[in-house]
Structure formats: C-alpha cells, structure tokens
C-alpha cells in the first residue's frame, strides 16, 4: 500500500479549486483510519482529512479555536512522509515558540511510532523548528555573522531551540554597551544627531506631569480655571516653602535655577493668549534660563495629601487642576513640573550635563505619542528599530519617511534614529555581529539566497507553518525569497500555512493577520497559482454559548476571514451563558467565586495586564495574561479586567503604511477585539467577565450590551 502511494508524482500540481480526492488519496485515508483505530486514536473529521490529504502546491488552513489543528498537522506530516515519500530532511514544521515546538515534537514522535518508525529527539529537532532556528541554519551557510547582538546565537546541527528575541535590554549587556558606545560617539561627531538628542533631553522634562492631564470638557475646565487661578500665587509660594523645609531640603539651591515667584502665560500663538482664560496668567516658582522654561513645583499624590489651604480645595485637586489647564494646551511656553524628589535630582543632572564635558551618553527617558510609558532613549531606539525591521522595512529609510508626518518629540526621535541606526549597524558589522531581525533581512536578498548550497535549502522544500496569523513582514520576505530560489532550481515545493486571523494578537511586535487574510497577494506564484483554502470551523473545546459569545467580539473587526464556528465538544450543549457583571476582586475578595468551581476542574484567571492578576489570591485557579493563556485551555475562565484600544501611534501608522499594511491604529483596535476573543475561547465549560468598572470603548460592554442569549449580563446600579 505505502509503496504504491509513493508514486504520486503530481500530487502538488492539481488546481486548488479541485478538492475532490483521487482514488490514491482515498486509499491513503483508509489506511490512516485503520492505523488510528488500531491505536485507539480519534479519527479526523472530513475537513481535517481535506487538510491532511491536500494536493495543492499551497494550502491555507483557517483553523478556529479548539479545532484540533495541531493533531491534524501532525497527520499531514505523516501523510507527506509515509504516503508521498517526502524525506524528513526536505520537510520543516515551523512554530513560533519553544513550548509549541516541544509539544509538536512529542506528538509527531508518538504518532510516527504508529507507522512503525521511531524518530529520535535529534531527528525530530531537525523537522520541527522555530523560525529563528531554521533561518539561522541558513545564515550560517550564507556566511552571515554567527552571533547576534540580541542574544540568539546560531543553532547547533540539530536545529536549536530558538525563541523570538526579547524586546527588553539587559542594562549591563553587550547590546546596551554597544548602543551607548555608538550614541556617545555620534554625540561627539554628528551635530544634527546631537541637536535632536538635546531637544529630546529637554523635552523629557517639559513633558513631566503630562500623564496627569485629564480630558475634561471645556465647561468643566473653565470652572476649574476660575477656582484655581484665584489662589494660584499663594498656593505656588506655599509649595516652595514645603519643598524647601520638608520634601527636599538641601536640593533646592542651584545657581542655574532662578527661584522667584513670577507670572507667565501659555498658548501656541502669542497674539491670541489673552483670548482664553486657561492661558493664564499662572504663577511659577522659578525660571531656568538654560532651558528657557518655567519651573512649577507640584507633588505626588502622597506628598500632596494633608497640604490643604483654607480655600476649600484640596492641594492635590488644585495641583492637578492647574496641570490640566496648563498642559492641555499646545504651548510655546516650556513648562517643567517637578512632582517628586527624583524629578528634581534628574533636573540637576540635566543642567550640569553638556556634550563637551560629558563622555557618557545622557540617561533619560522619552514617551513617544502612543506609548503607554516613558522609555530610556536608547531602548526606544532599539525597540522601534526592531518593530520597523520586523515589518520588512529599512530602518533609516522608514525613519526618514515618517519624519515628514510627525512633529515635536516624535520628529526629533525619528530624525535621530535615522542617523543612529546606520552607525549602529556599521559597528555591528565591524564586531562580527548582526541583529536577529537582520538575519531575515539578509536572507531575503536574492543574491544571498541565490548563493546558498542546495543542502541549505532542502529543509524548506515542503514547509508547514503553524500559527501563521502571527507572522511578520521580514519573515514573509524571507520565505518568498527562499521559495522563489527553489523554483529557479527546478524543485517541486509545497507550502501549508495554518492559522486563525481571529487570534492574531502580536501586532505590537510587528506581526499582521493581513499576510494570512490576503495570502495569495503575498505568496502567489507564477501562472497565478493560488492557494487552496480549507476551513476547520468545528470547535472541540467549548460550549456553543462560549463559541457564540466569543464571536460577538469580532463583529466590528474590519479585516477578517469569515467562518461560522460550531461547538462539537462534549460540552457543546451546556446551557450556561457567558456571565458579565461588576465585581471588584480587590474589595470583595476572590475565593467566593473561585471556590464555586468543582474541585476536579481547571480554571484560569485572565487579565489583559500583569497588574490585574498579580498579588491576588485566586485559590487553585491559575492567573495568566491573555498572551500567556494563548494556546491553553481550562474548564473555567474568569476575565478580571476591562480593556480598550491603545492610543493613536502616529509613527507606527506611518511605518505600517510604508509596509502596505493599512492603518496601524485600526489594526490595534481590531487586535483589542481579538484579545477578548482569545480570552473567552480558552474556556471549555464556563466563562465569566468580572470588572470593578468599565473603561471608555472597553471590550466588556461589547458583551454586556449585546443582547445575545449566549451572554448573561447582570443589571447593576452602574449599568442602569
């Protein structure tokens, strides 16, 4: 039987629109079923067999949550090897993470035994790879540097076990040292780079306190203005006294800071400043000639507590009100808020730092528009450059292009990045190093891939890629280049990609579901050969209520592949809808609802952020973030945090546009909906969404107001 089926020489050449099985494929199916039955294994469904036996050169498998795709992909490998005669050396299963790789290796080894072949750990490691281990093995043959600056070195002969590189930077590592060395040298020799850096250094102080700005309506803000301005001079004088006597005695005197009460006005256009009461006049504690800025002494919430005056307003309220008036305007008058002693210490360091006197690069953080927090400048250089590279773009060119579309701090940043990154890459090359993303960028070069020996490309002859929805542009370009080279050498190739665009949640890292949704646009081959699409819509994990509730989260997602998922699990008919209600874990405790699960059950407590699940008692339930829970399942899931789309990110929008990926902000909005989908679909039997309160445009309300019978929304005072 097996010997005869190996003669199917044209298996990959049939049109994708012709899914009917040949007699030989039916014979293979019968043999697979017989062996699985004898081993006591479950048989594939009709759709799963279409995936296993596909004879199209390219196959896109749209696999919904809980569809059993991993087990089916293992059987696809079995079919390729045992029935079509594909050598293990010409086949690669590619996963994204080390854990999924190890799990797939275990499943493939166990299943191969049913067909009478014992695969060693070394054999399996050569077949099942991460993207990085596969690419790095080719990079070695291509003569690229053997070590990366971000900590991933070339794998051993067994394929290695390389993950995606971390986005963080160890403070004392080689990467941090090289970033600092290159930046320090540029400060000495590149006037334009130095000007941009000093502009950002100054701006890092001007932005102090901006995170406290609220978004009050104009009427509310005007009410605050009247109340605050009446006693602003007295309150400003009082805050200096408190700082000198209690908060920072001995740190207030600096010849470069002129402490003297003075009034100032703010506003973007000087001629119009008097037209808006919010423009001032306001009172400042000091003036800093070196920066041309006014200094205002504020306080952190703890410092301000108990410092009230006799005008009926708390000190904390008054300070925040003043910040909201001053900072909400686009101001041409630089203002520095000092809220903590650390802020004051940093200001002293800034005032004594000059490029001429300091050999070290200045240490300060910046907050780009759209980022949630301040990041050290050199770390920001690295992180944003890695995002650009992951999109398959040249960093310097992308930075230059985006500089035309942004202003202020963002513009200074990309102008500096465009000058910094070429110098950094030159230093890498001189040191015999490369970035992990640089590996993919180099391997996408047709000259480099064209010079590779035949054996280096063998493993890419038949590619099977799992979790394809998480792929990024630089990897796409590499895969396209490798497959084009194989075709030029007359090799017969196949490509099967398995994924679920509904579960694409790594856009912040540079991935995009568009490569999966518009697969033929990126991977179409000469002769307009297109991929066959197979949909696995059966859900073997969850109840129908959970499946239906999860799909409600995707109604407003702009770019997606449609599929109607149907519960086929043993829990399919459970009548428990997904529950959504207001519940504050911090105030009301958690054991009450955790203990209601049967003791033999498994349960996850899922938050969007680590802060939502850290330091709380969830009993036997396992706390996870949504990203940490992806690929896992439990009997019961409790989501304990509401979340909404991130802020606008003009820089990443411009880079997304350059990469032909659409609008980054819309993509991130859609990804927020997919995060909720992923969280809900971890559950088998039951799911609850408990939040102390909602956030604007939050995902909780999508379910709470859906009116779906799959959702039970508790009416509370907050919701009436």
C-alpha positions, 0 to 999 in steps of 0.5 A: 500500500505505502509503496504504491502511494509513493508514486504520486508524482503530481500530487502538488500540481492539481488546481486548488479549486479541485478538492475532490480526492483521487482514488490514491488519496482515498486509499491513503485515508483508509489506511490512516483510519485503520492505523488510528483505530488500531491505536485507539486514536480519534479519527479526523473529521472530513475537513481535517482529512481535506487538510491532511490529504491536500494536493495543492502546491499551497494550502491555507488552513483557517483553523478556529479555536479548539479545532484540533489543528495541531493533531491534524498537522501532525497527520499531514506530516505523516501523510507527506512522509509515509504516503508521498515519500517526502524525506524528513530532511526536505520537510520543516514544521515551523512554530513560533515558540519553544513550548509549541515546538516541544509539544509538536515534537512529542506528538509527531514522535508518538504518532510516527511510532504508529507507522512503525518508525521511531524518530529520535529527539535529534531527528525530530529537532531537525523537522520541527523548528522555530523560525529563528532556528531554521533561518539561522541554519541558513545564515550560517551557510550564507556566511552571515555573522554567527552571533547576534547582538540580541542574544540568539546565537546560531543553532547547533546541527540539530536545529536549536531551540530558538525563541523570538528575541526579547524586546527588553535590554539587559542594562549591563549587556553587550547590546546596551554597551554597544548602543551607548558606545555608538550614541556617545560617539555620534554625540561627539561627531554628528551635530544634527544627531546631537541637536535632536538628542538635546531637544529630546533631553529637554523635552523629557522634562517639559513633558513631566506631569503630562500623564496627569492631564485629564480630558475634561470638557471645556465647561468643566475646565473653565470652572476649574480655571476660575477656582484655581487661578484665584489662589494660584500665587499663594498656593505656588509660594506655599509649595516652595516653602514645603519643598524647601523645609520638608520634601527636599531640603538641601536640593533646592539651591542651584545657581542655574535655577532662578527661584522667584515667584513670577507670572507667565502665560501659555498658548501656541500663538502669542497674539491670541493668549489673552483670548482664553482664560486657561492661558493664564496668567499662572504663577511659577516658582522659578525660571531656568534660563538654560532651558528657557522654561518655567519651573512649577513645583507640584507633588505626588499624590502622597506628598500632596495629601494633608497640604490643604489651604483654607480655600476649600480645595484640596492641594492635590485637586488644585495641583492637578487642576492647574496641570490640566489647564496648563498642559492641555494646551499646545504651548510655546511656553516650556513648562517643567513640573517637578512632582517628586524628589527624583524629578528634581535630582534628574533636573540637576543632572540635566543642567550640569550635563553638556556634550563637551564635558560629558563622555557618557551618553545622557540617561533619560527617558522619552514617551513617544505619542502612543506609548503607554510609558516613558522609555530610556532613549536608547531602548526606544531606539532599539525597540522601534528599530526592531518593530520597523525591521520586523515589518520588512522595512529599512530602518533609516529609510522608514525613519526618514519617511515618517519624519515628514508626518510627525512633529515635536518629540516624535520628529526629533526621535525619528530624525535621530534614529535615522542617523543612529541606526546606520552607525549602529549597524556599521559597528555591528558589522565591524564586531562580527555581529548582526541583529536577529531581525537582520538575519531575515533581512539578509536572507531575503536578498536574492543574491544571498539566497541565490548563493546558498548550497542546495543542502541549505535549502532542502529543509524548506522544500515542503514547509508547514507553518503553524500559527501563521496569523502571527507572522511578520513582514521580514519573515514573509520576505524571507520565505518568498525569497527562499521559495522563489530560489527553489523554483529557479532550481527546478524543485517541486515545493509545497507550502501549508500555512495554518492559522486563525486571523481571529487570534492574531494578537502580536501586532505590537511586535510587528506581526499582521493577520493581513499576510494570512487574510490576503495570502495569495497577494503575498505568496502567489506564484507564477501562472497565478497559482493560488492557494487552496483554502480549507476551513476547520470551523468545528470547535472541540473545546467549548460550549456553543454559548462560549463559541457564540459569545466569543464571536460577538467580539469580532463583529466590528473587526474590519479585516477578517476571514469569515467562518461560522464556528460550531461547538462539537465538544462534549460540552457543546450543549451546556446551557450556561451563558457567558456571565458579565457583571461588576465585581471588584476582586480587590474589595470583595475578595476572590475565593467566593467565586473561585471556590464555586468551581468543582474541585476536579476542574481547571480554571484560569484567571485572565487579565489583559495586564500583569497588574490585574492578576498579580498579588491576588489570591485566586485559590487553585485557579491559575492567573495568566495574561491573555498572551500567556493563556494563548494556546491553553485551555481550562474548564473555567475562565474568569476575565478580571479586567476591562480593556480598550484600544491603545492610543493613536501611534502616529509613527507606527501608522506611518511605518505600517503604511510604508509596509502596505499594511493599512492603518496601524491604529485600526489594526490595534483596535481590531487586535483589542477585539481579538484579545477578548476573543482569545480570552473567552475561547480558552474556556471549555465549560464556563466563562465569566467577565468580572470588572470593578468598572468599565473603561471608555470603548472597553471590550466588556460592554461589547458583551454586556450590551449585546443582547445575545442569549449566549451572554448573561449580563447582570443589571447593576446600579452602574449599568442602569 
